[in-house]
Amino acid sequence: MPSLVVDAVLFDMDGTLIDSTPGVITAWDAFAREYKFDGAAAAEAGHGRRLADTLGEYCRISDPATLEKEIMRFEEEVIEGGPVSLPGAVELLNQISAGASDAAPGWTIVTSATSVYTPKALARCSIPLPRAGYVTSNDVAKGKPHPDPYLAGAQRVRADPAKCVVVEDAPSGLFAGHAAGAKVIAVCTSHSRDAIVASGAKPDFIVKDLTRVKARWEDGRVVLEIDDSLW
């Protein structure tokens, strides 16, 4: 079983740590009826992107105040849909948190969601909060697949991006992780292995889900045991 030694793990949130699919589909369907667009196409296009980018594009909203209001309405719909933690997520985060310190936080979350939605979703799913805080769409000028979010995540945990690993389910996030200079683990929680390979994102590892990743601390660094065998 391969292992990877890093200073910190940078986790995506939706699709990696939590599953908000039912609420997201309901929200896109509602907005599609109201704004007259293809909700399924918008949901597909929005995977891994900032909601502001996708909502602005499909709803054709150019006014910042209106867009902000609609983002909040969309995210409330998603929360009401009841996001849940994905298999292995809480266990892996607890394993990393067990050896973390203020000097070596060990992990953070880098999400395309907003600063309003993120803490609500994490609380709803009983996901522990990173001691170093997290990075949301409000913290960066450019979202995934640009490297900015994961560069900000590495800065948040005071680590060199090249000594971090990104954990992602969406091709846009996988591209962002590599662009930031980090190693990348793809989880097949929203995309099949074939789809991830076909995307051209070239993750360093592909796993079924986070039950295939275990963590421990050794000499002040995080050691990940990665079961990337076929399933």
Secondary structure, DSSP 8 states (H G I E B T S, - for coil): --EEEESEEEE--BTTTEE-HHHHHHHHHHHHHHHTS-HHHHHHHTTTS-HHHHHHHHHT---HHHHHHHHHHHHHHHHHT--EE-TTHHHHHHHHHTT--SS---EEEB-SS-TTHHHHHHHHTT----TT--B-GGG-SS-TTSSHHHHHHHHHTT--GGGEEEEESSHHHHHHHHHTT-EEEEETTSS-HHHHHHHT---SEEESSGGGEEEEEETTEEEEEE-----
